[in-house]
Amino acid sequence: MLPVPRALLERLLISRAVVAPVERGALHTELTAWAHAQGWTVTTELPEPGSHRWLWLPTSRRALEQLCAAGPDVLILDGADTLLGPEDWAAALPALSPDQQRTTHRAAGGWPGALPVARALGRAGPDAARHPVTAVLLGDLLPPAPLRSAATRLAVSTLITPAVADALDVPPESLDALSDGGWLWPAPSGWAYPALLRAVLCPLPEPAAARRAAHALHGAAHDDAALDTLAGAEVWDTYVDLLARSARAGHGEAALRARWEPLPARWRDEPAARYLAGLLARAAGDLREADRLYSLALPELSGPVHAQASNARGVVRAMRGDVDGALTDFEAAGAARGLAAGEASQNRATLLIQLGRHAEAQSSLNAAVSAFRSAGDRHREAHSLETLGTLHFGRGLLHEALPAYRKALDLFLPDQASQAALVHLNLAESLAPLGELAQAHAHLQEAAALPGTLDDPRTAGWWRRARASLALHAADPAQALTELGQVDTGDRSLRAETALLTARAWRELGQPDAARAALAGAASLGLRADLEAALLGDSPLDPVIEEARAEEARLELVTGLLGRGRPDDLGEAFDVIRAHGYLALLDTRAASPLAGLAQDAESRALFPLRVQTLGPLRFTHAGRTVQLADFPTRKSAALLVALALAEHPQSREVLAERFWPGAKNPLASLQTAVYHLRGVFGVSLVASERGLLSLQFPVHSDVSALRRALGERDLDSLSALLRPVTAPLSVLPDLPAELGEERQQAERLLHDALRLHAEAQPAGDLRRRDALRALITADPLDLEARDDLIRWHEARGEHNHAEQERRQREEARRSLHG
């Protein structure tokens, strides 16, 4: 009798009760002996709930359904727990040579039931199954007579599923009885006999039955089991055909060789076998021989295997530099149907992209998507869509890239979290140049929420790189460097992309030496690295611009044109930006000269003047940020604010008298201020017509946004506009005298907004306290707000704070009543 294996014994010793495996030949005798030695009860009936120190030997799997009342401290074993490792196997067979120990262990798969046969015969493979003593030694482990016929028919197949049982004319109840009784062991996607037991039941599998079983297995994508079943029955014609349809060079030389070597020499000259030999040659690195073997096989092949061989030869020819031959092969394979057609169209597209033939590549990718969809291969369909999106992105066709990425995301999301995360990042980087930063950040958040995104260093690295890219689009290179500094650059591609963004961030911070040092790691990125070097002044922009034009790299082309900045460059860049919606580029300083090219309302709408009046005065226009100190005079700044906040054109005379009432010539002073504005912004902002002044560009002011949010009671927008509510909020504090009217109106608006915001906060929440304090800061005489703040402190038991607020309320009351 075999001692219980060490690993299993360690688990037994810390258990208070044990359920033995149902599977036959799974150390039942040894477990029983161990239990008796421990003084435990051994039973075939489930012990009483709450009892311990027992070994239960269930007679069927159904009996295990009673375990719900057995308690959590019961060790439940299955057959896999009792399989023997090489050392335990060798210890059980000391009389065998080391070679015999290894051979019998491999043949038996560690099944303890095979030990008596190995001990008696020195072998445990199919030849041992034919020895008379084997049936005697395994007699107790064989199915009973009523199930023997069904068991024998099932033993034709290495993997048993309901579909296989049906193909072999085995009734479902017989399959159920064999699995329930433990003769069939659980296997991935089905059931299987221990190898020796299968060989005893069916020493000479019937070829026709093996074909039927293999067909059922292949239909469920269990190709390895189907091939093993066919090889065991020596059905070589079907074996070769199935192997040719399922094998790929990417499976590796060892796997292909293991499938090739059992094939008898007589079958190795068949056309499909020559194709297989070509796959093996390709996997071994012999491209010339692979090409020769594919070419020998192709004339005699047909159907899916012909398409696969054409695709395979195309890959080899592309690797050998025969581009035309490769494209011809890919096109021939792509004209077929099924997975091979999809693979060939994908490969053709990849080669066409390398050749710069983008329109043809797009067509091939669409064909690949269709082929994979028809074949029901969701993941490869998604990969082709992702490649299509990347092709569009590389050409600067961002609006076209978005639907391809979104479709890929939908296909990846159910079960491919890491791929879905990367597509989220692609979507974010496509949206950012279009000016959709909020949507881009939303995709980053969704990517981070997917399982494993931030746990995997590679995916987390790409995520941080995308965050850095968005920071650069938001004109925050310092934040971009912070993100890039946390990237794990173990991936070579990620390392190069990180280096490129780091160089750009340092350049935008005015640190060219640091940018050059970083750029050294991005040389593999070609055009984009060359463009960055040219923007640093290390090489001319002319060849980079022409290369971008030739490659249809529109984003790089626009960046180069803006960097060179000739008059015709600016016109071309503006046309490309408008045509493809690169709105984010219009917010960069490099694009500021483009505002002067906007000569109509539609073009000027691309360059809104953004005005910040809450807090320090700030204007943003066409990539320029201007503060009060940048204006030659305070009144020129005040004039711009007055025009920006007005809802209609303003009279020249009224403005002149308002801002220069004591001047000798107020209209001349007004005209000088208009001239100053042009000098500050580099473009004519003010239009004059029929004695009226107005701004030529649309205005986006925080006052207007506040009014709109207040009117719509849009609490989310209010929160964003008022954030942080703990800071003192004031309107136009830099120009209190010059803009008294605008300031008074805006202060009333701010007060109403702060009041609504405070009322919307949860009663006991700190956010309500902060909102009330902000309201009081904006209007110290708002006694109602002070009363609300007192009640807030009292409700929380903060009586000292409440008393302090009362004193301040009384001071405000006295001030109010004079």
Secondary structure, DSSP 4 states (H G I P E B T S, - for coil): -PPPPHHHHHHHHT-SEEE--SSTTSSHHHHHHHHHHTT-EEESSPPPTT--SEEE--SSSGGGGGGGGS-TTEEE--GGGGPPPHHHHHHH-TTS-HHHHHHHHHHHTT-GGGHHHHHHHS--SHHHHTSHHHHHHTGGGSPPHHHHHHHHHHTT-SSB-HHHHHHTT--HHHHHHHHHTTSSEEETTEEE--HHHHHHH-SS--HHHHHHHHHHHHHTT-HHHHHHHHHHTT-HHHHHHHHHHH--GGG-HHHHHHHHTTS-GGGTTSHHHHHHHHHHHHHTT-HHHHHHHHHHHGGG--HHHHHHHHHHHHHHHHHTT-HHHHHHHHHHHHTS-SHHHHHHHHHHHHHHHHTT-HHHHHHHHHHHHHHHHHHT-HHHHHHHHHHHHHHHHHTT-HHHHHHHHHHHHHHHTTT-HHHHHHHHHHHHHHHGGGT-HHHHHHHHHHHHHSTTTTTSHHHHHHHHHHHHHHHHHTT-HHHHHHHHTT----SHHHHHHHHHHHHHHHHHTT-HHHHHHHHGGGGGGTHHHHHHHHHTTSS-SHHHHHHHHHTT-HHHHHHHHHHH--HHHHHHHHHHHHHHT-GGGGGSGGGGGGGGG--SHHHHTTSPEEEE-BSS-EEEETTEEEEGGGSSSHHHHHHHHHHHH-SS-EEHHHHHHHH-TT-SSHHHHHHHHHHHHHHHHSS--EEEETTEEEESS-EEEHHHHHHHHHHHT-HHHHHHHH-STTS---BSTT-TTTTHHHHHHHHHHHHHHHHHHHHHS-TTSHHHHHHHHHHHHH-TT-HHHHHHHHHHHHHTT-HHHHHHHHHHHHHHHHHHH-
